[in-house]
């Protein structure tokens, strides 16, 4: 359990309660109440939610490191900080409802949204043998070197 907590505090903060949705949408659940968390397809061989969470964290980190671009305008203005981006993994495994929960600068916020929207399709979370929507919050750090 300690590995799971440490891994999540490093990169991914999942919301802790179901989010209210429009009447015709399925509810969104946190990782704490699902039987299996959402994962990347390459995490299939992982047996426990702790192992799957670590695999997902590593996959998201790799994706961000590969695809994130520091906006030139923000570089020139020497803007740094951490953008928190929330999103939902749908019952089909798509990343949806991407938005900034806590932003730093419009340029950094836009780029963080872009890179999260480009995450690959995942295996959806499962609760009571059914695919469910699951929420995540990811901190994305921008630091000038």
HUGIWO-V417318 format. One record per residue. N is the residue number from 0. RES is the residue in one letter. PSI is psi in whole degrees, 0 to 359 (* if undefined). OMEGA is omega in whole degrees, 0 to 359 (none if undefined). Layout:
n=N res=RES psi=PSI omega=OMEGA
n=N res=RES psi=PSI omega=OMEGA
//
This chain:
n=0 res=X psi=325 omega=180
n=1 res=X psi=319 omega=178
n=2 res=X psi=317 omega=180
n=3 res=X psi=313 omega=181
n=4 res=X psi=317 omega=180
n=5 res=X psi=315 omega=181
n=6 res=X psi=315 omega=181
n=7 res=X psi=323 omega=180
n=8 res=X psi=338 omega=180
n=9 res=X psi=315 omega=187
n=10 res=X psi=316 omega=189
n=11 res=X psi=128 omega=173
n=12 res=X psi=113 omega=178
n=13 res=X psi=145 omega=178
n=14 res=X psi=157 omega=188
n=15 res=X psi=3 omega=177
n=16 res=X psi=159 omega=178
n=17 res=X psi=142 omega=181
n=18 res=X psi=145 omega=177
n=19 res=X psi=138 omega=182
n=20 res=X psi=168 omega=175
n=21 res=X psi=158 omega=186
n=22 res=X psi=322 omega=185
n=23 res=X psi=6 omega=179
n=24 res=X psi=150 omega=176
n=25 res=X psi=151 omega=179
n=26 res=X psi=159 omega=177
n=27 res=X psi=130 omega=183
n=28 res=X psi=156 omega=174
n=29 res=X psi=167 omega=178
n=30 res=X psi=335 omega=186
n=31 res=X psi=340 omega=185
n=32 res=X psi=0 omega=179
n=33 res=X psi=157 omega=179
n=34 res=X psi=323 omega=177
n=35 res=X psi=130 omega=180
n=36 res=X psi=161 omega=174
n=37 res=X psi=143 omega=181
n=38 res=X psi=164 omega=171
n=39 res=X psi=152 omega=179
n=40 res=X psi=326 omega=181
n=41 res=X psi=353 omega=178
n=42 res=X psi=7 omega=186
n=43 res=X psi=319 omega=183
n=44 res=X psi=352 omega=180
n=45 res=X psi=134 omega=187
n=46 res=X psi=319 omega=185
n=47 res=X psi=160 omega=175
n=48 res=X psi=327 omega=177
n=49 res=X psi=313 omega=180
n=50 res=X psi=319 omega=179
n=51 res=X psi=321 omega=179
n=52 res=X psi=318 omega=179
n=53 res=X psi=317 omega=178
n=54 res=X psi=316 omega=178
n=55 res=X psi=316 omega=179
n=56 res=X psi=313 omega=180
n=57 res=X psi=319 omega=179
n=58 res=X psi=317 omega=178
n=59 res=X psi=316 omega=179
n=60 res=X psi=314 omega=179
n=61 res=X psi=317 omega=180
n=62 res=X psi=315 omega=180
n=63 res=X psi=313 omega=180
n=64 res=X psi=324 omega=182
n=65 res=X psi=325 omega=191
n=66 res=X psi=343 omega=183
n=67 res=X psi=132 omega=176
n=68 res=X psi=137 omega=177
n=69 res=X psi=115 omega=182
n=70 res=X psi=134 omega=182
n=71 res=X psi=317 omega=181
n=72 res=X psi=317 omega=179
n=73 res=X psi=324 omega=176
n=74 res=X psi=312 omega=181
n=75 res=X psi=324 omega=179
n=76 res=X psi=359 omega=180
n=77 res=X psi=42 omega=179
n=78 res=X psi=132 omega=178
n=79 res=X psi=165 omega=175
n=80 res=X psi=188 omega=183
n=81 res=X psi=124 omega=177
n=82 res=X psi=128 omega=177
n=83 res=X psi=122 omega=182
n=84 res=X psi=127 omega=177
n=85 res=X psi=149 omega=176
n=86 res=X psi=168 omega=180
n=87 res=X psi=136 omega=170
n=88 res=X psi=119 omega=185
n=89 res=X psi=174 omega=177
n=90 res=X psi=344 omega=175
n=91 res=X psi=354 omega=180
n=92 res=X psi=8 omega=179
n=93 res=X psi=149 omega=175
n=94 res=X psi=123 omega=183
n=95 res=X psi=171 omega=175
n=96 res=X psi=45 omega=181
n=97 res=X psi=126 omega=178
n=98 res=X psi=158 omega=178
n=99 res=X psi=124 omega=176
n=100 res=X psi=322 omega=176
n=101 res=X psi=117 omega=185
n=102 res=X psi=175 omega=181
n=103 res=X psi=311 omega=186
n=104 res=X psi=143 omega=183
n=105 res=X psi=321 omega=180
n=106 res=X psi=315 omega=179
n=107 res=X psi=320 omega=180
n=108 res=X psi=314 omega=180
n=109 res=X psi=317 omega=181
n=110 res=X psi=321 omega=178
n=111 res=X psi=317 omega=177
n=112 res=X psi=315 omega=181
n=113 res=X psi=312 omega=184
n=114 res=X psi=325 omega=178
n=115 res=X psi=320 omega=178
n=116 res=X psi=336 omega=181
n=117 res=X psi=4 omega=176
n=118 res=X psi=144 omega=180
n=119 res=X psi=163 omega=177
n=120 res=X psi=146 omega=183
n=121 res=X psi=173 omega=168
n=122 res=X psi=131 omega=183
n=123 res=X psi=163 omega=173
n=124 res=X psi=157 omega=181
n=125 res=X psi=135 omega=174
n=126 res=X psi=128 omega=181
n=127 res=X psi=44 omega=177
n=128 res=X psi=14 omega=178
n=129 res=X psi=142 omega=174
n=130 res=X psi=136 omega=180
n=131 res=X psi=161 omega=176
n=132 res=X psi=139 omega=182
n=133 res=X psi=138 omega=184
n=134 res=X psi=150 omega=177
n=135 res=X psi=156 omega=167
n=136 res=X psi=129 omega=182
n=137 res=X psi=128 omega=171
n=138 res=X psi=131 omega=177
n=139 res=X psi=117 omega=184
n=140 res=X psi=136 omega=174
n=141 res=X psi=121 omega=179
n=142 res=X psi=127 omega=178
n=143 res=X psi=142 omega=181
n=144 res=X psi=* omega=none
//
